[in-house]
Amino acid sequence: MKRPLARVSMRFTELTMQNNSVAKLLSEPVNVINVGLEGFAAELKQQDVAVTHVDWSPPAGGDPKIADLLSKLGT
C-alpha cells in the first residue's frame, strides 16, 4: 500500500516535533512527584533529583469490598 507523499511528509514532521519535545524535556532538570512508594522517592533524592513525595495508599488497604462499603458511608 502506497501512502501519498504529503501524508508521509506530515507524519515525518510530527515525529520530528515529538522527538524535539522529548529532547528538550530530557535536557532540562527533572522534577518528580512521587505517589505512594517512599523508597522510589528516596532513590531519586540520592541521585540529586528534585522529588516531592506524597504519602498515599489505596483506601481500605486496597480491599475492593471494604472500599465499596466505605464509599457508601458518605452518601
N, C-alpha and C positions, 0 to 999 in steps of 0.2 A: 504494500500500500504506500503510495507516494503522498507526501504531505506538500501542500503549496509552500513555496519558498517563504512567503510572508509569514506563515504560521510558524515555520521553523525558526525564522529570524526573531519573531516575537518571543518565542519560548527561550531562545538563547539569551535575549535581553533580560527576561525575567530571572533566569538562573544567575546571570552575571550580577544583577542587582541584589539578589538574595545572598550571593557569595560576598559581595561588598559589605552588606549589612552584617553578616556573620563576622567578617574580618574586622570591621570596626568594633563590634561588640567584644570580640576577643582581644582587641588591642588596648582596651580600657580596663581599669581596675574593676574587679567583680565585687558586688555587694550582695550577700546571700541572706535570704530569710529562711531559716530552718524551722520546720514544724515537726515537733514530736521527738525525734531521735537526738537526744542530747550528745551522744557520742560523735555523731556526724558533725555537729557544730564545734565540738572540741577539736576534732581533727583539722577542720578548716582554720580555726584560730591558731593552731600550732604551725600552720603554713602561712601565717600572716594575712589571711583572707578576712575581710570585714564581714562579720556574720552577726545576725540578730536571731537569737533562739526564742521560739515560742513554745512554752511548756504546754503540750496538748496531748490528750489521749482520747480515744473514742468513748462516747457516752456508754455507761453501763459496762465498762471494760471490754467493749466490743461484742457483748452478747445481744444479738438482734431481738430476742424475745423480751428481755428486760428493757432494752432501749425503746421498743414499741410501747411497752406499759408506761415508761416514764414520759414518753411524748404525749400520752393521753391525759396525764395529770394537769397539763397546762390548759386543757380545753374545757 
